[in-house]
Structure formats: C-alpha cells, structure tokens
C-alpha cells in the first residue's frame, strides 16, 4: 500500500493589480451614478469591489482621484462605442 502523501497547491486566487484597479472602477461607477460623489462612501465602493478600503486607497490616493478615474474610463468606453 502506497502511503506517500501527495500535496498539490490550490489554484491561485490572486488577482492582478491591473484587474483589481478595473474591478474598483467598475464597482464605483454605478454607485457614483446612483448616489453622486458626496452620497457614495469609499467603504461602499470597497464592499462592492470586494476589497478593503486600504486596498482601494492603495490604487487611488483619494475618493476624488477615484471619481476622476471613473469619469475617464466611462468617457473612454463611450468613445469606443461611437
């Protein structure tokens, strides 16, 4: 009887920084659209993106910087469809 223990690593669940950045923007866009800048908290955005607020601030130095990134992304996506 073979008693050798075979261990395999689980598949990696780590998300790239670039993808996480996009996930935050994608989560923030509808919140800003629905609630406005002042009606949306960074905690709500972080929860919607399934990240911590600390990670959100790792990618964006402020809520205003995130808002600007959302605006740029939405406008760029609109240009692609026109």
N, C-alpha and C positions, 0 to 999 in steps of 0.2 A: 504494500500500500504506500502510495506517494504522500508523504507528509510535508512536502515543500509548500511554503506559504507564498502565493503569488499575489503581489500587490500591484495594482495599476492606479495611476493618478486619475482623479476625476477630470472630465473635460474642463478646460479653463473657462471661467465665467467672467474674467476680467474684461472690461470694456475699454477700448482705446480712448485716449484723451480727446481726440478729434470727434469721436462718436458721442462721448459724454457731453461735449460742448454743444453738439447739434441737438441732443436729447433735451438739454436745458432750454435751448431756444424754442424747440418745438412745444415744450410744456408751457413756457412763458407766454408765447404768442396768443393763445386763446384766452388766457387769464387776463392779460393786458387788454385785449379786445373787449372782453365782457365787463371787467371791473375798472378799467382805467389804470393809469400809473399809480395814483395815490390809493386806490382801492385794492391793490394787489400787494401782498406781502412776499418777502423773499422766502419765508417759511412755506407759504402756499406753493410757490414755484418749486422749491426744493422737494416738497412732498409729491407734487405732480410729476416731477422728473425722476423720482426715486433716488434722490441724492441728499446728502446733508447740506445744511446751509454753509458749512465750512468749505465743502467742495464747490458749491455754487460760487462762493467768493474767491476760490482758487482760480476759477475761469474768468470771473468778472469782478473788477475792483469795487463796483457799486451797483445798486439797482438801476441807476441811470445808465451806466455802461451796458448793462444787460438790455435795457429798453432800447438803446440805440442799436445794439446788435440785432435785436428782433426787427426793428424798422428796416435796417439794411438788408437783412435776409428776406423779409417779406417783399420788399421792393425788387430785389434781385430775382425772386421767384416769379413776380408779376411780369417782369421784363422777358423772362423765358417763355411765357405763355402768350405774349402779344406778338 
